[in-house]
Amino acid sequence: MKLVEKPFTKEDAVEALETIDTYVDMLDWQGIIDSDELDELTLNISILESFIRNVKE
């Protein structure tokens, strides 16, 4: 997969986090991620989301 180099917006970043969260949820439902890993991923997603929402455009 080739990443496109373009300026991303805060909205793009929030949408990307939502996509990541969806995939993490799918892996959890399939039993691929254990509860400790899920807790760590959830915490890190929350940290990123909080940071992104506080970034000024």
mmCIF entry with sequence, helices, sheets and N, C-alpha, C, O atoms, coordinates in Angstrom:
data_MODEL
# 
_entry.id   MODEL 
# 
_entity.id                         1 
_entity.type                       polymer 
_entity.pdbx_number_of_molecules   1 
# 
_entity_poly.entity_id                      1 
_entity_poly.type                           'polypeptide(L)' 
_entity_poly.nstd_linkage                   no 
_entity_poly.nstd_monomer                   no 
_entity_poly.pdbx_seq_one_letter_code       MKLVEKPFTKEDAVEALETIDTYVDMLDWQGIIDSDELDELTLNISILESFIRNVKE 
_entity_poly.pdbx_seq_one_letter_code_can   MKLVEKPFTKEDAVEALETIDTYVDMLDWQGIIDSDELDELTLNISILESFIRNVKE 
_entity_poly.pdbx_strand_id                 A 
# 
loop_
_entity_poly_seq.entity_id 
_entity_poly_seq.num 
_entity_poly_seq.mon_id 
_entity_poly_seq.hetero 
1 1  MET n 
1 2  LYS n 
1 3  LEU n 
1 4  VAL n 
1 5  GLU n 
1 6  LYS n 
1 7  PRO n 
1 8  PHE n 
1 9  THR n 
1 10 LYS n 
1 11 GLU n 
1 12 ASP n 
1 13 ALA n 
1 14 VAL n 
1 15 GLU n 
1 16 ALA n 
1 17 LEU n 
1 18 GLU n 
1 19 THR n 
1 20 ILE n 
1 21 ASP n 
1 22 THR n 
1 23 TYR n 
1 24 VAL n 
1 25 ASP n 
1 26 MET n 
1 27 LEU n 
1 28 ASP n 
1 29 TRP n 
1 30 GLN n 
1 31 GLY n 
1 32 ILE n 
1 33 ILE n 
1 34 ASP n 
1 35 SER n 
1 36 ASP n 
1 37 GLU n 
1 38 LEU n 
1 39 ASP n 
1 40 GLU n 
1 41 LEU n 
1 42 THR n 
1 43 LEU n 
1 44 ASN n 
1 45 ILE n 
1 46 SER n 
1 47 ILE n 
1 48 LEU n 
1 49 GLU n 
1 50 SER n 
1 51 PHE n 
1 52 ILE n 
1 53 ARG n 
1 54 ASN n 
1 55 VAL n 
1 56 LYS n 
1 57 GLU n 
# 
_struct_asym.id          A 
_struct_asym.entity_id   1 
# 
loop_
_struct_conf.conf_type_id 
_struct_conf.id 
_struct_conf.pdbx_PDB_helix_id 
_struct_conf.beg_label_comp_id 
_struct_conf.beg_label_asym_id 
_struct_conf.beg_label_seq_id 
_struct_conf.pdbx_beg_PDB_ins_code 
_struct_conf.end_label_comp_id 
_struct_conf.end_label_asym_id 
_struct_conf.end_label_seq_id 
_struct_conf.pdbx_end_PDB_ins_code 
_struct_conf.beg_auth_comp_id 
_struct_conf.beg_auth_asym_id 
_struct_conf.beg_auth_seq_id 
_struct_conf.end_auth_comp_id 
_struct_conf.end_auth_asym_id 
_struct_conf.end_auth_seq_id 
_struct_conf.pdbx_PDB_helix_class 
_struct_conf.details 
_struct_conf.pdbx_PDB_helix_length 
HELX_P HELX_P1 AA1 LYS A 10 ? TRP A 29 ? LYS A 10 TRP A 29 1 ? 20 
HELX_P HELX_P2 AA2 SER A 35 ? ASN A 54 ? SER A 35 ASN A 54 1 ? 20 
# 
_struct_conf_type.id          HELX_P 
_struct_conf_type.criteria    ? 
_struct_conf_type.reference   ? 
# 
loop_
_atom_site.group_PDB 
_atom_site.id 
_atom_site.type_symbol 
_atom_site.label_atom_id 
_atom_site.label_alt_id 
_atom_site.label_comp_id 
_atom_site.label_asym_id 
_atom_site.label_entity_id 
_atom_site.label_seq_id 
_atom_site.pdbx_PDB_ins_code 
_atom_site.Cartn_x 
_atom_site.Cartn_y 
_atom_site.Cartn_z 
_atom_site.occupancy 
_atom_site.B_iso_or_equiv 
_atom_site.pdbx_formal_charge 
_atom_site.auth_seq_id 
_atom_site.auth_comp_id 
_atom_site.auth_asym_id 
_atom_site.auth_atom_id 
_atom_site.pdbx_PDB_model_num 
ATOM 1   N N  . MET A 1 1  ? 0.845   -1.168  0.000  1.00 0.00 ? 1  MET A N  1 
ATOM 2   C CA . MET A 1 1  ? 0.000   0.000   0.000  1.00 0.00 ? 1  MET A CA 1 
ATOM 3   C C  . MET A 1 1  ? 0.894   1.236   0.000  1.00 0.00 ? 1  MET A C  1 
ATOM 4   O O  . MET A 1 1  ? 1.812   1.348   0.813  1.00 0.00 ? 1  MET A O  1 
ATOM 5   N N  . LYS A 1 2  ? 0.627   2.142   -0.897 1.00 0.00 ? 2  LYS A N  1 
ATOM 6   C CA . LYS A 1 2  ? 1.399   3.381   -0.977 1.00 0.00 ? 2  LYS A CA 1 
ATOM 7   C C  . LYS A 1 2  ? 0.607   4.506   -0.324 1.00 0.00 ? 2  LYS A C  1 
ATOM 8   O O  . LYS A 1 2  ? -0.564  4.725   -0.636 1.00 0.00 ? 2  LYS A O  1 
ATOM 9   N N  . LEU A 1 3  ? 1.259   5.203   0.576  1.00 0.00 ? 3  LEU A N  1 
ATOM 10  C CA . LEU A 1 3  ? 0.605   6.326   1.230  1.00 0.00 ? 3  LEU A CA 1 
ATOM 11  C C  . LEU A 1 3  ? 0.683   7.549   0.338  1.00 0.00 ? 3  LEU A C  1 
ATOM 12  O O  . LEU A 1 3  ? 1.724   7.841   -0.249 1.00 0.00 ? 3  LEU A O  1 
ATOM 13  N N  . VAL A 1 4  ? -0.413  8.249   0.246  1.00 0.00 ? 4  VAL A N  1 
ATOM 14  C CA . VAL A 1 4  ? -0.464  9.474   -0.538 1.00 0.00 ? 4  VAL A CA 1 
ATOM 15  C C  . VAL A 1 4  ? 0.020   10.613  0.338  1.00 0.00 ? 4  VAL A C  1 
ATOM 16  O O  . VAL A 1 4  ? -0.457  10.802  1.457  1.00 0.00 ? 4  VAL A O  1 
ATOM 17  N N  . GLU A 1 5  ? 0.968   11.365  -0.182 1.00 0.00 ? 5  GLU A N  1 
ATOM 18  C CA . GLU A 1 5  ? 1.465   12.498  0.585  1.00 0.00 ? 5  GLU A CA 1 
ATOM 19  C C  . GLU A 1 5  ? 0.606   13.714  0.290  1.00 0.00 ? 5  GLU A C  1 
ATOM 20  O O  . GLU A 1 5  ? 0.644   14.274  -0.806 1.00 0.00 ? 5  GLU A O  1 
ATOM 21  N N  . LYS A 1 6  ? -0.159  14.103  1.279  1.00 0.00 ? 6  LYS A N  1 
ATOM 22  C CA . LYS A 1 6  ? -1.010  15.272  1.162  1.00 0.00 ? 6  LYS A CA 1 
ATOM 23  C C  . LYS A 1 6  ? -1.216  15.825  2.556  1.00 0.00 ? 6  LYS A C  1 
ATOM 24  O O  . LYS A 1 6  ? -1.021  15.111  3.540  1.00 0.00 ? 6  LYS A O  1 
ATOM 25  N N  . PRO A 1 7  ? -1.600  17.064  2.656  1.00 0.00 ? 7  PRO A N  1 
ATOM 26  C CA . PRO A 1 7  ? -1.872  17.590  3.998  1.00 0.00 ? 7  PRO A CA 1 
ATOM 27  C C  . PRO A 1 7  ? -3.175  16.986  4.535  1.00 0.00 ? 7  PRO A C  1 
ATOM 28  O O  . PRO A 1 7  ? -4.211  17.026  3.870  1.00 0.00 ? 7  PRO A O  1 
ATOM 29  N N  . PHE A 1 8  ? -3.108  16.441  5.717  1.00 0.00 ? 8  PHE A N  1 
ATOM 30  C CA . PHE A 1 8  ? -4.282  15.858  6.341  1.00 0.00 ? 8  PHE A CA 1 
ATOM 31  C C  . PHE A 1 8  ? -4.896  16.859  7.309  1.00 0.00 ? 8  PHE A C  1 
ATOM 32  O O  . PHE A 1 8  ? -4.197  17.679  7.904  1.00 0.00 ? 8  PHE A O  1 
ATOM 33  N N  . THR A 1 9  ? -6.194  16.777  7.454  1.00 0.00 ? 9  THR A N  1 
ATOM 34  C CA . THR A 1 9  ? -6.890  17.665  8.371  1.00 0.00 ? 9  THR A CA 1 
ATOM 35  C C  . THR A 1 9  ? -7.161  16.936  9.687  1.00 0.00 ? 9  THR A C  1 
ATOM 36  O O  . THR A 1 9  ? -6.981  15.724  9.804  1.00 0.00 ? 9  THR A O  1 
ATOM 37  N N  . LYS A 1 10 ? -7.592  17.704  10.650 1.00 0.00 ? 10 LYS A N  1 
ATOM 38  C CA . LYS A 1 10 ? -7.996  17.138  11.928 1.00 0.00 ? 10 LYS A CA 1 
ATOM 39  C C  . LYS A 1 10 ? -9.135  16.143  11.718 1.00 0.00 ? 10 LYS A C  1 
ATOM 40  O O  . LYS A 1 10 ? -9.176  15.097  12.366 1.00 0.00 ? 10 LYS A O  1 
ATOM 41  N N  . GLU A 1 11 ? -10.052 16.466  10.820 1.00 0.00 ? 11 GLU A N  1 
ATOM 42  C CA . GLU A 1 11 ? -11.179 15.571  10.509 1.00 0.00 ? 11 GLU A CA 1 
ATOM 43  C C  . GLU A 1 11 ? -10.668 14.252  9.934  1.00 0.00 ? 11 GLU A C  1 
ATOM 44  O O  . GLU A 1 11 ? -11.190 13.190  10.274 1.00 0.00 ? 11 GLU A O  1 
ATOM 45  N N  . ASP A 1 12 ? -9.657  14.305  9.070  1.00 0.00 ? 12 ASP A N  1 
ATOM 46  C CA . ASP A 1 12 ? -9.056  13.090  8.518  1.00 0.00 ? 12 ASP A CA 1 
ATOM 47  C C  . ASP A 1 12 ? -8.484  12.214  9.629  1.00 0.00 ? 12 ASP A C  1 
ATOM 48  O O  . ASP A 1 12 ? -8.644  10.993  9.615  1.00 0.00 ? 12 ASP A O  1 
ATOM 49  N N  . ALA A 1 13 ? -7.812  12.852  10.593 1.00 0.00 ? 13 ALA A N  1 
ATOM 50  C CA . ALA A 1 13 ? -7.194  12.117  11.692 1.00 0.00 ? 13 ALA A CA 1 
ATOM 51  C C  . ALA A 1 13 ? -8.251  11.447  12.570 1.00 0.00 ? 13 ALA A C  1 
ATOM 52  O O  . ALA A 1 13 ? -8.080  10.298  12.976 1.00 0.00 ? 13 ALA A O  1 
ATOM 53  N N  . VAL A 1 14 ? -9.331  12.152  12.863 1.00 0.00 ? 14 VAL A N  1 
ATOM 54  C CA . VAL A 1 14 ? -10.409 11.571  13.674 1.00 0.00 ? 14 VAL A CA 1 
ATOM 55  C C  . VAL A 1 14 ? -11.044 10.395  12.935 1.00 0.00 ? 14 VAL A C  1 
ATOM 56  O O  . VAL A 1 14 ? -11.337 9.367   13.545 1.00 0.00 ? 14 VAL A O  1 
ATOM 57  N N  . GLU A 1 15 ? -11.256 10.536  11.646 1.00 0.00 ? 15 GLU A N  1 
ATOM 58  C CA . GLU A 1 15 ? -11.827 9.448   10.850 1.00 0.00 ? 15 GLU A CA 1 
ATOM 59  C C  . GLU A 1 15 ? -10.882 8.242   10.832 1.00 0.00 ? 15 GLU A C  1 
ATOM 60  O O  . GLU A 1 15 ? -11.335 7.100   10.910 1.00 0.00 ? 15 GLU A O  1 
ATOM 61  N N  . ALA A 1 16 ? -9.584  8.489   10.731 1.00 0.00 ? 16 ALA A N  1 
ATOM 62  C CA . ALA A 1 16 ? -8.609  7.397   10.749 1.00 0.00 ? 16 ALA A CA 1 
ATOM 63  C C  . ALA A 1 16 ? -8.656  6.657   12.085 1.00 0.00 ? 16 ALA A C  1 
ATOM 64  O O  . ALA A 1 16 ? -8.601  5.428   12.116 1.00 0.00 ? 16 ALA A O  1 
ATOM 65  N N  . LEU A 1 17 ? -8.756  7.400   13.187 1.00 0.00 ? 17 LEU A N  1 
ATOM 66  C CA . LEU A 1 17 ? -8.860  6.760   14.503 1.00 0.00 ? 17 LEU A CA 1 
ATOM 67  C C  . LEU A 1 17 ? -10.119 5.920   14.620 1.00 0.00 ? 17 LEU A C  1 
ATOM 68  O O  . LEU A 1 17 ? -10.089 4.838   15.204 1.00 0.00 ? 17 LEU A O  1 
ATOM 69  N N  . GLU A 1 18 ? -11.217 6.400   14.075 1.00 0.00 ? 18 GLU A N  1 
ATOM 70  C CA . GLU A 1 18 ? -12.468 5.641   14.113 1.00 0.00 ? 18 GLU A CA 1 
ATOM 71  C C  . GLU A 1 18 ? -12.328 4.342   13.322 1.00 0.00 ? 18 GLU A C  1 
ATOM 72  O O  . GLU A 1 18 ? -12.864 3.308   13.722 1.00 0.00 ? 18 GLU A O  1 
ATOM 73  N N  . THR A 1 19 ? -11.610 4.396   12.204 1.00 0.00 ? 19 THR A N  1 
ATOM 74  C CA . THR A 1 19 ? -11.368 3.191   11.405 1.00 0.00 ? 19 THR A CA 1 
ATOM 75  C C  . THR A 1 19 ? -10.514 2.197   12.189 1.00 0.00 ? 19 THR A C  1 
ATOM 76  O O  . THR A 1 19 ? -10.812 1.003   12.225 1.00 0.00 ? 19 THR A O  1 
ATOM 77  N N  . ILE A 1 20 ? -9.455  2.699   12.812 1.00 0.00 ? 20 ILE A N  1 
ATOM 78  C CA . ILE A 1 20 ? -8.601  1.832   13.626 1.00 0.00 ? 20 ILE A CA 1 
ATOM 79  C C  . ILE A 1 20 ? -9.410  1.195   14.748 1.00 0.00 ? 20 ILE A C  1 
ATOM 80  O O  . ILE A 1 20 ? -9.283  -0.002  15.008 1.00 0.00 ? 20 ILE A O  1 
ATOM 81  N N  . ASP A 1 21 ? -10.233 1.985   15.408 1.00 0.00 ? 21 ASP A N  1 
ATOM 82  C CA . ASP A 1 21 ? -11.060 1.484   16.503 1.00 0.00 ? 21 ASP A CA 1 
ATOM 83  C C  . ASP A 1 21 ? -11.998 0.383   16.016 1.00 0.00 ? 21 ASP A C  1 
ATOM 84  O O  . ASP A 1 21 ? -12.215 -0.601  16.723 1.00 0.00 ? 21 ASP A O  1 
ATOM 85  N N  . THR A 1 22 ? -12.549 0.540   14.827 1.00 0.00 ? 22 THR A N  1 
ATOM 86  C CA . THR A 1 22 ? -13.433 -0.476  14.255 1.00 0.00 ? 22 THR A CA 1 
ATOM 87  C C  . THR A 1 22 ? -12.688 -1.787  14.042 1.00 0.00 ? 22 THR A C  1 
ATOM 88  O O  . THR A 1 22 ? -13.198 -2.855  14.380 1.00 0.00 ? 22 THR A O  1 
ATOM 89  N N  . TYR A 1 23 ? -11.481 -1.708  13.483 1.00 0.00 ? 23 TYR A N  1 
ATOM 90  C CA . TYR A 1 23 ? -10.690 -2.920  13.267 1.00 0.00 ? 23 TYR A CA 1 
ATOM 91  C C  . TYR A 1 23 ? -10.283 -3.576  14.581 1.00 0.00 ? 23 TYR A C  1 
ATOM 92  O O  . TYR A 1 23 ? -10.288 -4.802  14.682 1.00 0.00 ? 23 TYR A O  1 
ATOM 93  N N  . VAL A 1 24 ? -9.934  -2.785  15.581 1.00 0.00 ? 24 VAL A N  1 
ATOM 94  C CA . VAL A 1 24 ? -9.589  -3.331  16.891 1.00 0.00 ? 24 VAL A CA 1 
ATOM 95  C C  . VAL A 1 24 ? -10.797 -4.063  17.474 1.00 0.00 ? 24 VAL A C  1 
ATOM 96  O O  . VAL A 1 24 ? -10.651 -5.149  18.036 1.00 0.00 ? 24 VAL A O  1 
ATOM 97  N N  . ASP A 1 25 ? -11.981 -3.481  17.343 1.00 0.00 ? 25 ASP A N  1 
ATOM 98  C CA . ASP A 1 25 ? -13.198 -4.130  17.828 1.00 0.00 ? 25 ASP A CA 1 
ATOM 99  C C  . ASP A 1 25 ? -13.424 -5.464  17.123 1.00 0.00 ? 25 ASP A C  1 
ATOM 100 O O  . ASP A 1 25 ? -13.801 -6.447  17.761 1.00 0.00 ? 25 ASP A O  1 
ATOM 101 N N  . MET A 1 26 ? -13.196 -5.501  15.812 1.00 0.00 ? 26 MET A N  1 
ATOM 102 C CA . MET A 1 26 ? -13.380 -6.748  15.054 1.00 0.00 ? 26 MET A CA 1 
ATOM 103 C C  . MET A 1 26 ? -12.396 -7.812  15.534 1.00 0.00 ? 26 MET A C  1 
ATOM 104 O O  . MET A 1 26 ? -12.775 -8.972  15.696 1.00 0.00 ? 26 MET A O  1 
ATOM 105 N N  . LEU A 1 27 ? -11.140 -7.433  15.763 1.00 0.00 ? 27 LEU A N  1 
ATOM 106 C CA . LEU A 1 27 ? -10.150 -8.387  16.247 1.00 0.00 ? 27 LEU A CA 1 
ATOM 107 C C  . LEU A 1 27 ? -10.510 -8.892  17.643 1.00 0.00 ? 27 LEU A C  1 
ATOM 108 O O  . LEU A 1 27 ? -10.302 -10.063 17.959 1.00 0.00 ? 27 LEU A O  1 
ATOM 109 N N  . ASP A 1 28 ? -11.053 -7.996  18.479 1.00 0.00 ? 28 ASP A N  1 
ATOM 110 C CA . ASP A 1 28 ? -11.474 -8.397  19.818 1.00 0.00 ? 28 ASP A CA 1 
ATOM 111 C C  . ASP A 1 28 ? -12.613 -9.415  19.743 1.00 0.00 ? 28 ASP A C  1 
ATOM 112 O O  . ASP A 1 28 ? -12.590 -10.422 20.451 1.00 0.00 ? 28 ASP A O  1 
ATOM 113 N N  . TRP A 1 29 ? -13.599 -9.163  18.899 1.00 0.00 ? 29 TRP A N  1 
ATOM 114 C CA . TRP A 1 29 ? -14.729 -10.078 18.762 1.00 0.00 ? 29 TRP A CA 1 
ATOM 115 C C  . TRP A 1 29 ? -14.288 -11.446 18.249 1.00 0.00 ? 29 TRP A C  1 
ATOM 116 O O  . TRP A 1 29 ? -14.897 -12.464 18.578 1.00 0.00 ? 29 TRP A O  1 
ATOM 117 N N  . GLN A 1 30 ? -13.237 -11.465 17.448 1.00 0.00 ? 30 GLN A N  1 
ATOM 118 C CA . GLN A 1 30 ? -12.727 -12.735 16.918 1.00 0.00 ? 30 GLN A CA 1 
ATOM 119 C C  . GLN A 1 30 ? -11.831 -13.455 17.916 1.00 0.00 ? 30 GLN A C  1 
ATOM 120 O O  . GLN A 1 30 ? -11.388 -14.573 17.656 1.00 0.00 ? 30 GLN A O  1 
ATOM 121 N N  . GLY A 1 31 ? -11.562 -12.826 19.051 1.00 0.00 ? 31 GLY A N  1 
ATOM 122 C CA . GLY A 1 31 ? -10.734 -13.442 20.084 1.00 0.00 ? 31 GLY A CA 1 
ATOM 123 C C  . GLY A 1 31 ? -9.250  -13.390 19.780 1.00 0.00 ? 31 GLY A C  1 
ATOM 124 O O  . GLY A 1 31 ? -8.474  -14.148 20.361 1.00 0.00 ? 31 GLY A O  1 
ATOM 125 N N  . ILE A 1 32 ? -8.848  -12.519 18.889 1.00 0.00 ? 32 ILE A N  1 
ATOM 126 C CA . ILE A 1 32 ? -7.444  -12.418 18.504 1.00 0.00 ? 32 ILE A CA 1 
ATOM 127 C C  . ILE A 1 32 ? -6.657  -11.557 19.497 1.00 0.00 ? 32 ILE A C  1 
ATOM 128 O O  . ILE A 1 32 ? -5.455  -11.753 19.677 1.00 0.00 ? 32 ILE A O  1 
ATOM 129 N N  . ILE A 1 33 ? -7.323  -10.624 20.126 1.00 0.00 ? 33 ILE A N  1 
ATOM 130 C CA . ILE A 1 33 ? -6.676  -9.719  21.082 1.00 0.00 ? 33 ILE A CA 1 
ATOM 131 C C  . ILE A 1 33 ? -7.135  -10.098 22.489 1.00 0.00 ? 33 ILE A C  1 
ATOM 132 O O  . ILE A 1 33 ? -8.330  -10.255 22.737 1.00 0.00 ? 33 ILE A O  1 
ATOM 133 N N  . ASP A 1 34 ? -6.180  -10.244 23.403 1.00 0.00 ? 34 ASP A N  1 
ATOM 134 C CA . ASP A 1 34 ? -6.586  -10.543 24.773 1.00 0.00 ? 34 ASP A CA 1 
ATOM 135 C C  . ASP A 1 34 ? -6.957  -9.251  25.501 1.00 0.00 ? 34 ASP A C  1 
ATOM 136 O O  . ASP A 1 34 ? -6.745  -8.157  24.977 1.00 0.00 ? 34 ASP A O  1 
ATOM 137 N N  . SER A 1 35 ? -7.497  -9.377  26.681 1.00 0.00 ? 35 SER A N  1 
ATOM 138 C CA . SER A 1 35 ? -8.051  -8.212  27.377 1.00 0.00 ? 35 SER A CA 1 
ATOM 139 C C  . SER A 1 35 ? -6.978  -7.181  27.736 1.00 0.00 ? 35 SER A C  1 
ATOM 140 O O  . SER A 1 35 ? -7.251  -5.981  27.691 1.00 0.00 ? 35 SER A O  1 
ATOM 141 N N  . ASP A 1 36 ? -5.774  -7.614  28.087 1.00 0.00 ? 36 ASP A N  1 
ATOM 142 C CA . ASP A 1 36 ? -4.707  -6.654  28.399 1.00 0.00 ? 36 ASP A CA 1 
ATOM 143 C C  . ASP A 1 36 ? -4.303  -5.863  27.164 1.00 0.00 ? 36 ASP A C  1 
ATOM 144 O O  . ASP A 1 36 ? -4.100  -4.651  27.240 1.00 0.00 ? 36 ASP A O  1 
ATOM 145 N N  . GLU A 1 37 ? -4.186  -6.544  26.027 1.00 0.00 ? 37 GLU A N  1 
ATOM 146 C CA . GLU A 1 37 ? -3.848  -5.866  24.774 1.00 0.00 ? 37 GLU A CA 1 
ATOM 147 C C  . GLU A 1 37 ? -4.955  -4.893  24.378 1.00 0.00 ? 37 GLU A C  1 
ATOM 148 O O  . GLU A 1 37 ? -4.684  -3.781  23.925 1.00 0.00 ? 37 GLU A O  1 
ATOM 149 N N  . LEU A 1 38 ? -6.196  -5.322  24.553 1.00 0.00 ? 38 LEU A N  1 
ATOM 150 C CA . LEU A 1 38 ? -7.327  -4.464  24.222 1.00 0.00 ? 38 LEU A CA 1 
ATOM 151 C C  . LEU A 1 38 ? -7.333  -3.213  25.094 1.00 0.00 ? 38 LEU A C  1 
ATOM 152 O O  . LEU A 1 38 ? -7.575  -2.110  24.604 1.00 0.00 ? 38 LEU A O  1 
ATOM 153 N N  . ASP A 1 39 ? -7.069  -3.384  26.373 1.00 0.00 ? 39 ASP A N  1 
ATOM 154 C CA . ASP A 1 39 ? -7.018  -2.228  27.283 1.00 0.00 ? 39 ASP A CA 1 
ATOM 155 C C  . ASP A 1 39 ? -5.920  -1.250  26.857 1.00 0.00 ? 39 ASP A C  1 
ATOM 156 O O  . ASP A 1 39 ? -6.126  -0.037  26.856 1.00 0.00 ? 39 ASP A O  1 
ATOM 157 N N  . GLU A 1 40 ? -4.751  -1.791  26.494 1.00 0.00 ? 40 GLU A N  1 
ATOM 158 C CA . GLU A 1 40 ? -3.643  -0.933  26.083 1.00 0.00 ? 40 GLU A CA 1 
ATOM 159 C C  . GLU A 1 40 ? -3.971  -0.201  24.781 1.00 0.00 ? 40 GLU A C  1 
ATOM 160 O O  . GLU A 1 40 ? -3.699  0.993   24.653 1.00 0.00 ? 40 GLU A O  1 
ATOM 161 N N  . LEU A 1 41 ? -4.550  -0.911  23.823 1.00 0.00 ? 41 LEU A N  1 
ATOM 162 C CA . LEU A 1 41 ? -4.934  -0.284  22.554 1.00 0.00 ? 41 LEU A CA 1 
ATOM 163 C C  . LEU A 1 41 ? -5.993  0.789   22.772 1.00 0.00 ? 41 LEU A C  1 
ATOM 164 O O  . LEU A 1 41 ? -5.911  1.874   22.198 1.00 0.00 ? 41 LEU A O  1 
ATOM 165 N N  . THR A 1 42 ? -6.979  0.488   23.596 1.00 0.00 ? 42 THR A N  1 
ATOM 166 C CA . THR A 1 42 ? -8.049  1.441   23.869 1.00 0.00 ? 42 THR A CA 1 
ATOM 167 C C  . THR A 1 42 ? -7.502  2.702   24.526 1.00 0.00 ? 42 THR A C  1 
ATOM 168 O O  . THR A 1 42 ? -7.903  3.810   24.171 1.00 0.00 ? 42 THR A O  1 
ATOM 169 N N  . LEU A 1 43 ? -6.595  2.541   25.473 1.00 0.00 ? 43 LEU A N  1 
ATOM 170 C CA . LEU A 1 43 ? -5.978  3.690   26.137 1.00 0.00 ? 43 LEU A CA 1 
ATOM 171 C C  . LEU A 1 43 ? -5.218  4.546   25.125 1.00 0.00 ? 43 LEU A C  1 
ATOM 172 O O  . LEU A 1 43 ? -5.352  5.770   25.118 1.00 0.00 ? 43 LEU A O  1 
ATOM 173 N N  . ASN A 1 44 ? -4.426  3.907   24.278 1.00 0.00 ? 44 ASN A N  1 
ATOM 174 C CA . ASN A 1 44 ? -3.642  4.658   23.308 1.00 0.00 ? 44 ASN A CA 1 
ATOM 175 C C  . ASN A 1 44 ? -4.515  5.354   22.273 1.00 0.00 ? 44 ASN A C  1 
ATOM 176 O O  . ASN A 1 44 ? -4.206  6.472   21.862 1.00 0.00 ? 44 ASN A O  1 
ATOM 177 N N  . ILE A 1 45 ? -5.587  4.723   21.849 1.00 0.00 ? 45 ILE A N  1 
ATOM 178 C CA . ILE A 1 45 ? -6.523  5.361   20.929 1.00 0.00 ? 45 ILE A CA 1 
ATOM 179 C C  . ILE A 1 45 ? -7.164  6.570   21.600 1.00 0.00 ? 45 ILE A C  1 
ATOM 180 O O  . ILE A 1 45 ? -7.339  7.611   20.965 1.00 0.00 ? 45 ILE A O  1 
ATOM 181 N N  . SER A 1 46 ? -7.513  6.442   22.865 1.00 0.00 ? 46 SER A N  1 
ATOM 182 C CA . SER A 1 46 ? -8.116  7.558   23.604 1.00 0.00 ? 46 SER A CA 1 
ATOM 183 C C  . SER A 1 46 ? -7.153  8.731   23.737 1.00 0.00 ? 46 SER A C  1 
ATOM 184 O O  . SER A 1 46 ? -7.554  9.888   23.611 1.00 0.00 ? 46 SER A O  1 
ATOM 185 N N  . ILE A 1 47 ? -5.875  8.428   23.993 1.00 0.00 ? 47 ILE A N  1 
ATOM 186 C CA . ILE A 1 47 ? -4.865  9.480   24.097 1.00 0.00 ? 47 ILE A CA 1 
ATOM 187 C C  . ILE A 1 47 ? -4.750  10.220  22.771 1.00 0.00 ? 47 ILE A C  1 
ATOM 188 O O  . ILE A 1 47 ? -4.753  11.451  22.738 1.00 0.00 ? 47 ILE A O  1 
ATOM 189 N N  . LEU A 1 48 ? -4.648  9.468   21.679 1.00 0.00 ? 48 LEU A N  1 
ATOM 190 C CA . LEU A 1 48 ? -4.543  10.095  20.356 1.00 0.00 ? 48 LEU A CA 1 
ATOM 191 C C  . LEU A 1 48 ? -5.779  10.910  20.020 1.00 0.00 ? 48 LEU A C  1 
ATOM 192 O O  . LEU A 1 48 ? -5.677  12.017  19.491 1.00 0.00 ? 48 LEU A O  1 
ATOM 193 N N  . GLU A 1 49 ? -6.946  10.361  20.327 1.00 0.00 ? 49 GLU A N  1 
ATOM 194 C CA . GLU A 1 49 ? -8.191  11.078  20.027 1.00 0.00 ? 49 GLU A CA 1 
ATOM 195 C C  . GLU A 1 49 ? -8.257  12.388  20.804 1.00 0.00 ? 49 GLU A C  1 
ATOM 196 O O  . GLU A 1 49 ? -8.639  13.421  20.254 1.00 0.00 ? 49 GLU A O  1 
ATOM 197 N N  . SER A 1 50 ? -7.888  12.347  22.076 1.00 0.00 ? 50 SER A N  1 
ATOM 198 C CA . SER A 1 50 ? -7.894  13.564  22.894 1.00 0.00 ? 50 SER A CA 1 
ATOM 199 C C  . SER A 1 50 ? -6.923  14.601  22.330 1.00 0.00 ? 50 SER A C  1 
ATOM 200 O O  . SER A 1 50 ? -7.251  15.785  22.247 1.00 0.00 ? 50 SER A O  1 
ATOM 201 N N  . PHE A 1 51 ? -5.740  14.158  21.947 1.00 0.00 ? 51 PHE A N  1 
ATOM 202 C CA . PHE A 1 51 ? -4.752  15.063  21.389 1.00 0.00 ? 51 PHE A CA 1 
ATOM 203 C C  . PHE A 1 51 ? -5.253  15.691  20.092 1.00 0.00 ? 51 PHE A C  1 
ATOM 204 O O  . PHE A 1 51 ? -5.163  16.904  19.900 1.00 0.00 ? 51 PHE A O  1 
ATOM 205 N N  . ILE A 1 52 ? -5.782  14.848  19.203 1.00 0.00 ? 52 ILE A N  1 
ATOM 206 C CA . ILE A 1 52 ? -6.247  15.347  17.899 1.00 0.00 ? 52 ILE A CA 1 
ATOM 207 C C  . ILE A 1 52 ? -7.394  16.339  18.071 1.00 0.00 ? 52 ILE A C  1 
ATOM 208 O O  . ILE A 1 52 ? -7.433  17.362  17.388 1.00 0.00 ? 52 ILE A O  1 
ATOM 209 N N  . ARG A 1 53 ? -8.305  16.053  18.956 1.00 0.00 ? 53 ARG A N  1 
ATOM 210 C CA . ARG A 1 53 ? -9.454  16.955  19.143 1.00 0.00 ? 53 ARG A CA 1 
ATOM 211 C C  . ARG A 1 53 ? -9.025  18.307  19.721 1.00 0.00 ? 53 ARG A C  1 
ATOM 212 O O  . ARG A 1 53 ? -9.728  19.304  19.556 1.00 0.00 ? 53 ARG A O  1 
ATOM 213 N N  . ASN A 1 54 ? -7.870  18.341  20.401 1.00 0.00 ? 54 ASN A N  1 
ATOM 214 C CA . ASN A 1 54 ? -7.382  19.605  20.964 1.00 0.00 ? 54 ASN A CA 1 
ATOM 215 C C  . ASN A 1 54 ? -6.447  20.371  20.027 1.00 0.00 ? 54 ASN A C  1 
ATOM 216 O O  . ASN A 1 54 ? -6.041  21.493  20.328 1.00 0.00 ? 54 ASN A O  1 
ATOM 217 N N  . VAL A 1 55 ? -6.114  19.765  18.905 1.00 0.00 ? 55 VAL A N  1 
ATOM 218 C CA . VAL A 1 55 ? -5.248  20.452  17.928 1.00 0.00 ? 55 VAL A CA 1 
ATOM 219 C C  . VAL A 1 55 ? -6.082  21.490  17.183 1.00 0.00 ? 55 VAL A C  1 
ATOM 220 O O  . VAL A 1 55 ? -7.208  21.227  16.762 1.00 0.00 ? 55 VAL A O  1 
ATOM 221 N N  . LYS A 1 56 ? -5.506  22.658  17.036 1.00 0.00 ? 56 LYS A N  1 
ATOM 222 C CA . LYS A 1 56 ? -6.196  23.710  16.288 1.00 0.00 ? 56 LYS A CA 1 
ATOM 223 C C  . LYS A 1 56 ? -5.974  23.496  14.810 1.00 0.00 ? 56 LYS A C  1 
ATOM 224 O O  . LYS A 1 56 ? -4.917  23.025  14.389 1.00 0.00 ? 56 LYS A O  1 
ATOM 225 N N  . GLU A 1 57 ? -6.969  23.841  14.029 1.00 0.00 ? 57 GLU A N  1 
ATOM 226 C CA . GLU A 1 57 ? -6.862  23.718  12.567 1.00 0.00 ? 57 GLU A CA 1 
ATOM 227 C C  . GLU A 1 57 ? -5.920  24.753  12.036 1.00 0.00 ? 57 GLU A C  1 
ATOM 228 O O  . GLU A 1 57 ? -5.692  24.819  10.829 1.00 0.00 ? 57 GLU A O  1 
# 
